[in-house]
Amino acid sequence: MSSNPIGVALVGAGFFARLHLDAWQRLDDVRLVAVCDRDPATHAHVTSVDAHIPIYGELSTMLNAEEPDLVDIATPPDTHLSLVAEAAARGLDVICQKPLAPTREESERLVEVCEKAGVVLAVHENIRWAPWHREIARLIDAGKIGRLHRISMRLRPGDGQGKDAYLSRQPYFQSMPRFLIHETAIHWIDTFRFLMGEISGVFARLERLNPVIAGEDAGVIVFAFDNGSTGIFDGNRLNEHVSDNPRRTMGEMWVEGSAGVLRLDGAGDLWWKPHGESEAEHRYEWQDRGFAGDAVLATQAHIVAHLRDAGPLENSGRDYLRNLDIEEAIYRSSEQGCWIDLNLE
């Protein structure tokens, strides 16, 4: 650790925030100065990780007592705007979990608050940092796949069955009026754009399969990309795919091009099939730790590197609003039963 590490304050100590906590503890050049969570039941986990981390119940109290450089907000979406605004008003850079806010309008207000305050806003959109997606991007950039034809994602984490769906992990999922796209598929909207380029149009059919939840939990989306290729997202959270851990990759992916087909399986392995030849494993290095091959660690490391002037930020709040425009188009397409041309928006 350097003599001047970046001081991080983590807001939230629930299920996913604990992955943030683990990553901050493992990153060099970072010092976790405090954690804030209103629920005393979550505090025991923080102290089990490090008994010396101060824990607060209110953000303002924490910020008055501590001097972080960066505030990492990992709480439910309806709390984000007020928390981000308080941090930005103090001139602190911010990381905010997705969804940024319950609506597109509130998300833009959140971005504008940070822009007016002159602070960095990074979105914790971690799936694009999964090691298999980074390797797929590397192979695309190297020309391995050739001219891109299609990307397909079949999402089947199998955690949405029955009346107790999501209650043990993130119970607020059950009451979200928009669920599969707003909370989950937004990851693959972002990842598809990272891998294939800008999205120019969408068509969607969304469904609710589990009646105990408020929002949709299944759907098929067709994407058009500016480069002429096509994307398909076929997702539901009730069924499983073949994997010892269905939440590792959340499903299976295929990237097809003029040179062949690259396939991601549920183990995180990549398989390459050139035209006219047999499929063989494409080996690459990654660590099966944390969430999605340590994607949380990779996300936070990227943000820290940016704050250290080590390169541009991939996941800025302003850039992320394009994902939300695509999300809105998907919901509108399903409601209206029509193709939405984003270039005409």
N, C-alpha and C positions, 0 to 999 in steps of 0.2 A: 504494500500500500504506500502511496506517495505521502509526502509530508503535508499535502493539502488535498485530502480526499473530498469528493463530493458528498455533502451531508444530505441524506434522504429521510423524509418523514413519510411513513406509510399510513394512509387513512383507510381503515377496514381491516378486520382480522377474521373474516368469514372463510368459506370454503376455498374460493379461488385466490383471495388475498394471501392465503398461506403459501401459495406457490410463488407469489411476489416476494414474500418474506424470505423464503428459502433462497431464491435467486439473489436477493440483495446481500444475504449473508455470505454467499459464495463469490461475489464479484470483487475483483481487485479495484483499488482506487475509489472505493465507496465506503461510507460510514453510515449505518442506519442509526439515526439519532433518537427516533421515537416512533411509537405506534399509537394511533387514535382509533377507538371503537367505542360506541355507546353501550354495547352489550357486554356486561361484565363476564358473561359465560364464555366469551371468546378469549378473554385475557389469559387464561391458563395456558392456552397453546403458545402464546407469545413468550411467556415466562419459561415454558418448557424448552423453547429454542435458545433463549438467552435471558437469564434472570436479571441481567443488568440493563435491559432495554426499558426506558421509561414508557409507561402506558397512560394515556389520557382518555377522558370520556368526551371531550369537546375539542374541535379543531382550533378554535380561537385560544383556548387555554394552552394547548400544545404550542401554537405558534408564538404566543407571548413568552413561553418559558424556554423554548428551544430556538435554534438558529439554523434551520435547514436551508440548503440551496435549491432543493427539488422536493415537490410534494407529489407523491404517488397515490392517486385516488382509485381505490378498488372496492367501491360500494355499489348498491343498486342504482340504476340509471336515474330515477327520479330525484336523487340527492346530488347529482353531479354539478348542476349549474351553480347552486349556492356555494358548494365547496370549492369549485374552481374559481369562482369570483372572489372568494375570500383570500385564497392563495395568491391570485394575480394582483389583487389590490395591495398586497405586501411586496410585490415585485419578485415573486418566486416562480421559477419555472415549474411546469405541471406535466405529469403523465395522467391520463384519464382512461379508465377501462371503457371498452365498448359494451353496449350501445352508449354513445355519447350522452344521449338524453332521450326521453320518451318520444319526441317529435323532431322532424327535420328543422322546424322553425327554432325550437329551443336549442338544438345543436348548433345552429348558426350563431345564435346569441352567445353561446358558450365560446365559440371560436373568436367572435368579435371582442368579447371581454378580454381575452388574452392578447389579441392583436393591439387593442387600444392601450393595454398596460405594457406592451413591449416585451412580453415574456414568451418563452417557448411553450407550445402546447403539442405534446406527442400523444398519439392514441395508442393504447396498449392492444393493438391488433396483431396478435402473436402468431396466428396460423401461417402467415407468409414466411415466418422464420422457422417453421418446422424443417428439420434437416433434409427430408425428402423433397420438399418444395424448393429449397435452395439448390439441391443437386439437380432437380429437373430444370430449373432456370439456367444453371451452368451448362447443361447439355444442350438446351435450346440455343443459348448464346454461342456455343461452340459449333453449331451447325449439325449436331449429331442426328437430329430428327428431320432435318430438311425443311422444306416449306410446310408451315403448319396448316393442318386441315381441321382438327377437332380436338377439344378437351372435354372429357366426361368425368363427372364425379357422382358416385353412387353412395350417398350418406346413409348409414344404418348403424347408429350407436347402440340401439336396443335398450335405452334407459327410460323410455316414455310409456311403459306398459302399466295399466291398471290405475286404481284410485290413489295409490301412493306415489305415483310418478313424480320424480324430482324432489320429493319432500325431504329426503335425507341429506340432500346436498345443496340445492338452491330452490327452496320452496316457492319463492316469488315467481318462478317460471309458470306455475299453474294459473296465476291471475293475470299474466301479461295478455292484453287484447291482441297484440301482434307478437307472434312467438318464433316460428321456424325461420322466417326470413330476417326479422328484426334482430333476433338474438343469435341465431346459428348460421344461417346461410350467408349472412353479411361477411363472415370469414372467407367464404369462397367467392363472393363477389370481389373482394379485395385480392384474393389469391389469383383468381382468373385474370384480373387486370395486371397483376404483377407478372404472370407467366406469358400471357397472350397479347397484351396491349389493351387499348381502350375499347370499351363496349359501346356499340352504336345502336343497339336495339334489343328488346326483350319480348318474350311471350311467356305467360305463366298460367298454370292451373294449380290452385292451392286448396287444401282440404284440412278438416279436423277429424282425425281418426279416434282419438281418445276423448270421450265426452266430458271427462272431469276437468279438462283445462279450458281456459277461455279462448285462446288463440289457435291458429292453424299449426299443425304439427307434421304435415306432409305436403309435398308439392313437386311439380316438375317445371323447370324453367329452361327455356331455350334462349341463348345469347347469340347475337351477331357481334363480331369484332371488326374494327376498322381495317384490319389486314385481310379481310375476306373469309376468315375461319369461323367456325361455329363452336359454341359451348353448350353442354347439357348438364344441368344439375338436377339429379333425381334423388330427393331426400325424404325419409321419414324417420322419426325418432323411436318408433316402436319395434321394428325388426332389427335383427343383427346381421352383420357380415361375418365372414370366416376370420376369426382372430382370437388369440388367447386374451386379448384386452381390446374390446371393441372401441374404447375411447382413445386408443393410441393414435390411429389415423382417422377415426370416425367413419371410415368407409374405404372404398377403392377408387382409384383414378386411372384413366387412360389418356395419354397424349399421343395423337396420331399425326404423322407427317409424311412427306414424300419419300423419306428414307426408311420408315418403319413405324413401329408402335412401342411406346414406353409405358409400362404398367406398374402401378403402385399397389401392393397388396396390404392386407391388414396387419402384417408383421412389421411394416415399415421398409420392406425390401422392394427394390426396383428390378424390373425384368425388361430386357430389350429384345425385340424381335425384328430384325431387318427383313425386308421383303425377300421372300423365297428361301429364308433360312429359319433354323429352329430358334425358339426363345431361350435365352440364357440370362442368368442373374447378372445385373450390373452392380458390382460391389462398391461401396463407398463407406466412409467412416462416420459414425454418429453414436450418441450415447442414449440408451433407453432409460432416461431419468426424468422425473417430474412429469410435466404435461407435454405431449406431442414431441417427444424427442428433445426435451429441454428447450422448447421454443420460448418459454418465458424468460429463461436466462439469456437467450440470444437476443430477444427483443430489448430487454433492459440494457444489455451490453451495447447494443447499437445506439440507444438513446444517450448513454453515458459518453460514448465515443463522439457523438455529435456535439454534446456540450463541451467536450474537450477539443473542439475544432478539428475533429478527425474525419470530417466528411459530411455530406448533406444528409438531412433527415428524410427517410423514406415515408414516415407515417405522421406527417404534420396534420394538425386539425383542419387546416384549410384544404389540403389535398384530400382529406378523408371525406369531405362533404360530397364529393363526386360519388362515393359509394352509397351515400344516403339518397342522392338523386336517382340512382339505379334502383335502390330498394323501393322508393316511392313508385317508380314506373312498374315494378313487378307487382305490387299490390293493385295498382290501377289496371294493369293488364288482366289480372285474375278477376277483378270485379266487373270489368267491361267485356271480357272475352275477346280481346283484340291485341294485335301487335302494336307495340309502342316504339316509335322511332325517336331515339334520344337526341339525334342530331337536329330534330325539329322542335325540341323543348325550349 
